[in-house]
Amino acid sequence: MKSIGLAIKRLCDIIVALGGIIILSPVLLVCMILIKCKLGSPIFFKQRRIGKNNKEFEMIKFRTMKDSVDKDGNLLPDEERMTKLGMTLRSLSLDELPELINILKGEMSLIGPRPLLVKYLPLYDDKQIKRHDVTPGLTGWAQVNGRNSLSWCEKFELDVWYVENWSLYLDVKIFFLTFYKVFKREGISQEGQATMEYFDGSN
């Protein structure tokens, strides 16, 4: 029964992602033009992330930060590189739209735990790493329950709960709750951070 549900989930991913790219193409084009004018090239931000079964893939997003560096050539903190355009894109979750391409490729799903940095992989405990038992998502249970305002421990608890309690009904619930959260612009960043502090393996 679960295999049938997963097949339906994948079919929905393809239909919604393809439809989203077509319907939102004017929005995607405007975002690309604004980023090109305000930030220059590259328009897209690509980064290696961890997917299902701990496999790496390249996630694609719209670029929201400048590439400013210090005198030693190191990137400045996120809050110093974040732009007004970037904050707007993030608050409306428009920076995530290119991930529809990852969904079409099967690297991501519409719903699932958010794909995180490769360097976090060795830091998870035996429970936290269960979040990689499913395909990562564009949005997920943690995103509709606090997003970046949550602590890492809280995020992982919600991610693992999703993995252990997955159903098509839960995915539909998360899908519609996401629109509500985006409209309210909740949990965009952690207090005192432009986005969220890095995970260091501690609880």
Backbone bond lengths (Angstrom), bond angles and torsions (degrees), N, CA, C in turn:
res aa  C-N    CA-C-N  psi(-1)  N-CA   C-N-CA  omega(-1)  CA-C   N-CA-C  phi
1 M - - - 1.464 - - 1.529 110.91 -
2 K 1.351 115.58 -41.48 1.463 119.36 -178.99 1.527 110.62 -64.77
3 S 1.341 117.16 -36.40 1.465 120.43 179.99 1.517 111.12 -63.94
4 I 1.345 116.41 -35.97 1.473 120.30 177.12 1.524 109.51 -66.38
5 G 1.335 115.63 -42.36 1.463 120.13 178.70 1.515 111.82 -61.60
6 L 1.334 116.92 -40.90 1.467 120.86 178.86 1.526 111.39 -67.08
7 A 1.334 116.41 -35.30 1.469 120.07 177.56 1.525 110.48 -66.31
8 I 1.331 116.17 -39.77 1.471 120.77 176.94 1.522 109.79 -65.39
9 K 1.332 115.71 -40.72 1.470 120.85 179.01 1.527 110.39 -60.34
10 R 1.329 117.02 -44.39 1.468 120.57 179.89 1.522 111.28 -65.04
11 L 1.317 116.84 -41.23 1.469 120.60 178.34 1.531 110.70 -61.97
12 C 1.326 115.81 -42.92 1.471 120.35 177.73 1.527 110.68 -63.05
13 D 1.338 116.69 -39.70 1.465 121.26 178.07 1.527 110.11 -57.02
14 I 1.324 116.64 -48.09 1.462 121.55 -177.20 1.523 110.84 -64.23
15 I 1.330 116.15 -46.49 1.468 120.64 -177.70 1.524 111.20 -63.79
16 V 1.333 116.31 -48.11 1.473 120.15 -177.48 1.531 111.23 -68.88
17 A 1.327 117.72 -41.02 1.465 120.41 -179.21 1.529 111.02 -65.52
18 L 1.322 116.64 -45.86 1.458 120.03 179.54 1.519 111.04 -65.41
19 G 1.333 116.29 -44.04 1.460 120.25 177.49 1.510 111.56 -63.38
20 G 1.350 115.81 -39.07 1.460 119.98 179.91 1.520 112.21 -63.51
21 I 1.329 116.72 -42.52 1.463 120.39 179.00 1.523 110.83 -62.27
22 I 1.327 116.62 -41.09 1.471 120.97 -179.31 1.522 111.24 -69.26
23 I 1.328 116.34 -51.08 1.468 121.03 -176.63 1.524 112.21 -67.20
24 L 1.329 116.07 -38.16 1.468 120.49 -176.48 1.531 113.32 -92.91
25 S 1.321 117.30 9.87 1.471 120.54 -178.79 1.534 112.67 -55.82
26 P 1.362 119.64 -38.90 1.478 118.23 176.20 1.533 111.90 -62.65
27 V 1.339 116.84 -39.42 1.466 121.05 179.16 1.526 109.86 -66.46
28 L 1.324 116.43 -43.14 1.462 121.16 178.27 1.526 110.77 -60.13
29 L 1.322 116.27 -41.66 1.463 121.03 -179.55 1.524 111.34 -65.30
30 V 1.329 117.24 -43.65 1.467 121.46 178.50 1.526 110.36 -61.87
31 C 1.326 116.53 -43.95 1.469 120.56 178.48 1.523 110.84 -60.00
32 M 1.328 116.51 -43.47 1.459 121.32 -179.50 1.522 111.19 -62.48
33 I 1.335 116.57 -42.33 1.468 121.24 179.92 1.531 110.71 -65.55
34 L 1.339 116.85 -45.15 1.468 121.16 -179.76 1.524 111.64 -62.51
35 I 1.326 116.61 -43.61 1.461 120.38 179.75 1.528 110.49 -64.86
36 K 1.311 115.72 -41.51 1.475 120.39 179.12 1.520 110.54 -61.44
37 C 1.345 116.93 -41.96 1.466 121.45 -178.07 1.527 112.26 -73.59
38 K 1.332 116.59 -39.46 1.462 120.66 -174.52 1.534 114.16 -88.15
39 L 1.341 115.55 -36.61 1.462 119.75 -174.85 1.517 113.78 -115.70
40 G 1.324 116.59 -15.58 1.459 119.54 -177.62 1.521 111.23 80.12
41 S 1.302 116.75 -157.33 1.461 121.85 179.58 1.530 109.69 -95.50
42 P 1.342 116.50 151.94 1.464 128.37 -1.95 1.531 111.97 -79.70
43 I 1.306 116.65 158.14 1.465 121.54 178.16 1.526 110.28 -79.89
44 F 1.324 114.73 -35.62 1.460 119.77 -176.82 1.531 111.80 -101.11
45 F 1.312 114.79 148.34 1.453 122.69 174.97 1.523 107.23 -107.75
46 K 1.327 116.89 118.00 1.467 121.19 -178.60 1.522 109.39 -115.13
47 Q 1.307 115.12 136.51 1.464 119.25 -176.49 1.525 110.43 -151.41
48 R 1.326 116.16 140.80 1.454 121.13 177.46 1.530 109.54 -70.13
49 R 1.310 116.12 130.57 1.452 122.16 177.67 1.529 109.50 -131.38
50 I 1.337 115.62 169.24 1.458 120.93 179.81 1.523 109.70 -99.86
51 G 1.339 116.00 128.91 1.451 121.57 179.47 1.517 112.47 -107.87
52 K 1.323 115.30 -155.68 1.459 121.17 -178.34 1.534 110.67 -60.93
53 N 1.321 115.35 141.36 1.465 122.46 179.96 1.526 112.48 57.88
54 N 1.344 115.89 30.86 1.470 123.12 175.01 1.531 113.74 65.56
55 K 1.333 117.43 21.59 1.467 120.46 178.98 1.522 110.56 -86.86
56 E 1.319 116.19 139.05 1.462 121.02 179.71 1.529 111.41 -80.34
57 F 1.329 115.32 148.86 1.461 121.46 171.02 1.526 107.96 -150.82
58 E 1.310 116.93 166.25 1.462 121.69 -179.09 1.529 109.59 -99.19
59 M 1.322 116.00 110.54 1.463 121.40 178.89 1.525 109.46 -85.82
60 I 1.329 115.62 142.01 1.456 120.61 -178.43 1.524 110.39 -119.59
61 K 1.331 115.74 131.94 1.463 122.93 178.16 1.526 108.41 -136.90
62 F 1.310 116.08 168.33 1.459 119.23 170.71 1.530 108.19 -76.24
63 R 1.299 116.05 140.92 1.466 121.54 178.77 1.523 109.94 -70.33
64 T 1.335 116.68 135.41 1.460 121.33 -178.57 1.525 113.14 -125.22
65 M 1.335 117.46 -7.00 1.462 120.81 -176.11 1.523 112.16 -123.75
66 K 1.314 114.64 155.67 1.463 120.67 172.73 1.529 108.97 -78.90
67 D 1.309 116.28 162.93 1.465 121.15 179.68 1.528 111.13 -98.54
68 S 1.319 117.09 35.01 1.461 122.00 -176.94 1.529 111.34 -64.94
69 V 1.329 115.67 137.31 1.468 121.45 -179.44 1.525 110.38 -126.54
70 D 1.348 115.30 162.52 1.460 119.42 176.61 1.525 109.93 -85.81
71 K 1.319 117.01 -173.52 1.463 121.12 -175.67 1.526 112.92 -65.51
72 D 1.350 115.96 -18.55 1.468 120.13 179.24 1.527 112.63 -95.77
73 G 1.331 115.17 2.67 1.463 119.24 178.39 1.516 114.44 87.36
74 N 1.336 117.67 8.57 1.461 121.31 178.67 1.523 110.48 -89.24
75 L 1.322 116.73 142.01 1.453 120.07 178.91 1.518 111.22 -60.68
76 L 1.330 116.39 138.47 1.460 120.97 176.84 1.522 109.27 -70.44
77 P 1.347 117.97 162.49 1.471 120.71 178.04 1.530 111.64 -56.60
78 D 1.346 115.82 154.14 1.466 121.31 -177.56 1.524 112.95 -52.10
79 E 1.345 116.46 -43.34 1.461 119.79 -176.00 1.523 112.49 -63.94
80 E 1.330 117.40 -24.84 1.463 121.05 178.87 1.523 112.01 -86.37
81 R 1.323 116.72 -20.78 1.467 120.41 -179.32 1.526 113.16 -98.70
82 M 1.338 116.52 -15.89 1.454 120.51 -179.23 1.531 110.64 -67.80
83 T 1.319 116.54 138.08 1.464 122.13 -179.35 1.532 110.12 -108.14
84 K 1.331 116.25 165.13 1.465 120.19 176.94 1.526 110.49 -62.55
85 L 1.323 115.81 -39.94 1.460 119.89 176.62 1.521 109.75 -62.13
86 G 1.335 116.34 -43.25 1.447 120.75 179.56 1.519 112.56 -61.38
87 M 1.335 117.05 -42.46 1.450 120.94 179.15 1.524 110.89 -64.32
88 T 1.335 116.09 -38.04 1.466 119.92 178.09 1.521 110.78 -65.18
89 L 1.324 115.88 -45.50 1.468 120.02 178.86 1.521 110.82 -60.55
90 R 1.335 116.48 -41.03 1.460 120.45 -179.22 1.523 112.00 -70.04
91 S 1.331 116.75 -41.04 1.463 120.02 -178.05 1.526 111.31 -64.05
92 L 1.331 116.78 -29.83 1.462 121.61 178.26 1.527 112.26 -96.79
93 S 1.354 116.06 1.41 1.475 123.53 -177.99 1.531 112.28 60.77
94 L 1.329 117.26 22.35 1.469 120.12 178.86 1.526 111.25 -72.24
95 D 1.330 116.37 -25.22 1.469 119.05 -179.93 1.523 111.59 -65.76
96 E 1.337 117.09 -18.71 1.457 121.80 -177.87 1.533 113.25 -85.32
97 L 1.331 117.79 -13.46 1.467 120.78 -172.51 1.534 114.60 -56.69
98 P 1.341 120.42 -38.09 1.469 119.03 178.17 1.525 114.34 -60.32
99 E 1.338 116.64 -16.28 1.461 119.57 177.87 1.525 111.99 -67.23
100 L 1.330 116.92 -11.06 1.463 120.16 173.53 1.525 110.18 -59.31
101 I 1.331 116.27 -28.83 1.468 121.09 176.62 1.532 109.65 -67.60
102 N 1.331 116.69 -42.40 1.469 120.93 176.35 1.527 111.21 -60.94
103 I 1.336 115.56 -35.64 1.468 119.91 179.54 1.521 110.33 -67.62
104 L 1.320 117.24 -44.38 1.464 120.49 177.87 1.526 111.58 -59.86
105 K 1.324 116.41 -35.19 1.460 121.24 -179.11 1.535 112.48 -78.08
106 G 1.328 116.77 -8.02 1.454 120.60 179.27 1.513 113.92 84.96
107 E 1.322 117.57 5.18 1.464 121.73 -179.93 1.526 111.18 -79.85
108 M 1.341 115.24 -24.60 1.450 121.72 179.58 1.525 109.06 -136.20
109 S 1.323 114.54 169.06 1.456 122.37 175.16 1.525 107.67 -124.77
110 L 1.316 116.64 167.82 1.463 118.97 174.97 1.532 109.94 -64.24
111 I 1.340 115.70 -41.35 1.461 121.48 -176.44 1.525 110.30 -120.88
112 G 1.323 115.64 132.86 1.460 121.15 178.04 1.519 109.91 162.56
113 P 1.310 118.73 171.44 1.468 120.92 176.33 1.529 110.33 -59.42
114 R 1.307 117.02 140.51 1.464 120.26 -179.49 1.533 110.58 -63.54
115 P 1.336 117.84 137.55 1.472 120.53 177.82 1.529 110.14 -71.50
116 L 1.314 116.60 129.73 1.460 121.40 -175.78 1.522 111.75 -110.77
117 L 1.328 115.19 176.60 1.461 121.70 -175.02 1.528 112.75 -63.60
118 V 1.323 115.13 147.96 1.460 121.89 179.65 1.529 110.60 -60.49
119 K 1.323 117.39 -36.65 1.468 120.60 -175.79 1.528 113.03 -67.17
120 Y 1.346 117.10 -13.83 1.461 119.58 178.51 1.530 112.31 -79.74
121 L 1.322 117.71 -19.85 1.463 121.68 -171.53 1.527 113.91 -52.04
122 P 1.350 119.43 -45.68 1.474 118.88 -179.45 1.527 113.58 -73.44
123 L 1.330 117.59 -8.32 1.464 121.23 -173.54 1.525 113.92 -92.22
124 Y 1.340 117.84 -14.17 1.450 120.23 -178.40 1.525 111.86 -71.46
125 D 1.328 116.46 147.64 1.463 119.03 171.21 1.529 108.31 -87.24
126 D 1.322 116.92 -179.17 1.461 121.36 -173.91 1.526 113.08 -62.61
127 K 1.309 117.14 -27.81 1.465 120.70 178.93 1.526 111.01 -83.37
128 Q 1.319 116.64 -46.17 1.462 121.01 -176.54 1.525 112.88 -59.55
129 I 1.326 116.50 -35.43 1.464 120.31 -175.45 1.534 112.00 -70.01
130 K 1.333 117.05 -11.34 1.460 120.59 176.38 1.526 111.80 -64.03
131 R 1.330 116.70 -18.31 1.465 119.97 178.55 1.528 110.89 -61.37
132 H 1.324 117.54 -19.08 1.458 121.36 179.71 1.529 112.77 -93.16
133 D 1.330 117.05 10.38 1.460 120.60 176.12 1.524 111.58 -78.49
134 V 1.336 116.23 -10.47 1.469 121.21 178.73 1.528 109.17 -127.13
135 T 1.310 115.59 166.48 1.460 121.07 177.75 1.528 109.95 -69.54
136 P 1.327 118.77 132.04 1.468 120.70 179.37 1.521 111.37 -65.42
137 G 1.331 116.35 158.32 1.450 119.69 -173.05 1.517 115.94 -123.68
138 L 1.316 113.70 164.33 1.459 122.07 173.24 1.517 109.60 -68.50
139 T 1.322 116.11 -36.40 1.458 122.95 174.01 1.518 107.59 -141.87
140 G 1.324 116.37 164.21 1.452 118.42 -176.43 1.517 112.95 -158.94
141 W 1.330 115.91 -175.44 1.453 121.92 -177.23 1.528 111.64 -62.11
142 A 1.323 117.55 -38.27 1.466 120.44 177.82 1.526 110.98 -68.38
143 Q 1.342 116.98 -34.50 1.462 120.43 -178.14 1.526 112.32 -67.70
144 V 1.327 117.37 -33.54 1.470 119.39 -179.86 1.531 111.38 -90.92
145 N 1.327 116.18 1.57 1.464 120.16 178.31 1.522 112.54 -122.03
146 G 1.324 115.97 29.54 1.463 119.01 175.46 1.510 115.82 137.81
147 R 1.345 117.21 -24.08 1.469 121.62 177.34 1.533 110.11 53.12
148 N 1.318 118.37 -127.60 1.467 122.21 -174.87 1.531 113.95 -79.80
149 S 1.335 117.10 -3.80 1.468 118.83 176.59 1.522 111.11 -80.25
150 L 1.340 117.30 -10.60 1.462 122.28 179.87 1.520 110.86 -82.27
151 S 1.319 115.87 157.52 1.460 120.06 170.62 1.523 107.21 -78.13
152 W 1.333 117.03 164.19 1.461 120.22 177.73 1.524 110.62 -60.34
153 C 1.326 117.20 -40.81 1.455 121.35 -179.59 1.527 110.46 -60.17
154 E 1.322 116.75 -43.85 1.464 121.21 179.15 1.521 110.99 -65.03
155 K 1.327 116.31 -41.79 1.466 120.35 178.47 1.518 111.16 -59.30
156 F 1.317 116.07 -48.21 1.460 120.12 -176.99 1.526 111.68 -66.34
157 E 1.326 117.21 -35.58 1.461 120.57 176.45 1.529 109.96 -60.57
158 L 1.324 116.42 -43.65 1.461 121.06 -179.84 1.526 111.20 -69.20
159 D 1.331 116.72 -38.35 1.469 120.71 178.43 1.527 111.14 -62.09
160 V 1.327 115.75 -46.77 1.469 120.21 -178.74 1.526 110.46 -67.43
161 W 1.330 116.85 -37.57 1.467 120.14 176.38 1.524 109.94 -59.41
162 Y 1.337 116.38 -42.14 1.468 120.37 178.57 1.525 111.02 -60.73
163 V 1.325 116.28 -45.63 1.470 121.03 -179.46 1.529 110.57 -60.00
164 E 1.316 116.14 -42.30 1.464 120.92 -175.74 1.529 113.38 -78.92
165 N 1.329 117.03 -17.00 1.469 120.88 -175.91 1.529 113.02 -123.20
166 W 1.332 116.80 19.98 1.462 120.39 -174.62 1.528 112.87 -58.89
167 S 1.326 114.31 141.47 1.464 122.30 171.68 1.519 107.49 -158.96
168 L 1.313 116.58 161.05 1.466 120.07 177.24 1.525 110.34 -63.40
169 Y 1.318 116.07 -35.68 1.466 119.99 178.16 1.526 110.77 -60.94
170 L 1.347 116.39 -43.43 1.462 120.58 179.24 1.522 110.38 -62.47
171 D 1.329 117.57 -40.63 1.468 120.94 178.73 1.520 111.16 -62.60
172 V 1.334 117.09 -42.63 1.470 121.09 178.62 1.525 110.11 -62.70
173 K 1.334 116.25 -41.31 1.466 121.15 178.68 1.522 110.80 -61.17
174 I 1.334 116.71 -46.26 1.463 121.36 179.49 1.520 111.00 -63.89
175 F 1.338 116.61 -39.62 1.467 122.10 -179.40 1.525 110.79 -56.61
176 F 1.320 117.16 -48.49 1.463 120.12 -177.93 1.525 112.38 -77.46
177 L 1.328 118.05 -32.72 1.463 120.28 175.85 1.529 111.22 -64.22
178 T 1.332 116.46 -30.03 1.465 121.17 179.78 1.524 110.88 -61.43
179 F 1.329 116.93 -44.17 1.468 120.31 178.65 1.522 110.83 -61.08
180 Y 1.323 116.73 -39.74 1.463 121.60 178.76 1.521 111.02 -63.32
181 K 1.354 116.20 -44.75 1.462 120.80 -178.78 1.523 112.10 -67.42
182 V 1.351 116.26 -38.47 1.463 120.10 178.14 1.523 109.75 -64.79
183 F 1.338 116.28 -41.18 1.468 120.91 179.16 1.525 110.88 -61.77
184 K 1.339 117.27 -39.72 1.464 121.54 -179.55 1.524 112.23 -82.37
185 R 1.345 117.42 -13.33 1.464 123.63 179.60 1.523 111.79 55.94
186 E 1.314 116.06 49.02 1.459 121.66 -178.78 1.524 111.58 -95.46
187 G 1.348 116.20 147.07 1.453 122.10 171.28 1.512 115.34 66.45
188 I 1.337 117.86 27.58 1.464 121.36 -176.72 1.522 111.29 -65.24
189 S 1.326 116.08 -38.82 1.465 119.27 -179.12 1.514 110.17 -142.00
190 Q 1.326 114.67 159.72 1.458 121.09 176.56 1.528 108.11 -79.99
191 E 1.322 116.67 147.49 1.460 120.60 -179.15 1.525 110.50 -56.17
192 G 1.344 115.14 126.07 1.460 120.33 179.01 1.509 114.08 83.92
193 Q 1.353 117.27 4.25 1.455 121.23 -178.29 1.525 109.68 -128.28
194 A 1.357 116.48 153.57 1.466 119.91 174.56 1.513 109.80 -72.52
195 T 1.314 116.93 -33.57 1.468 121.61 176.60 1.524 107.81 -131.23
196 M 1.341 116.62 -86.24 1.457 121.54 176.76 1.514 109.53 -155.90
197 E 1.316 116.69 147.41 1.458 119.69 178.85 1.531 109.98 -65.99
198 Y 1.323 115.91 156.63 1.459 120.43 -179.70 1.525 110.69 -72.06
199 F 1.329 115.49 147.49 1.452 121.74 176.73 1.526 108.69 -78.60
200 D 1.341 117.42 129.84 1.462 120.31 -177.86 1.525 113.13 -113.99
201 G 1.342 115.20 7.81 1.459 119.08 177.97 1.499 114.70 93.72
202 S 1.339 117.68 -5.66 1.455 120.70 -179.07 1.522 109.38 -90.82
203 N 1.328 116.41 160.45 1.450 121.57 177.66 1.533 111.42 -100.70
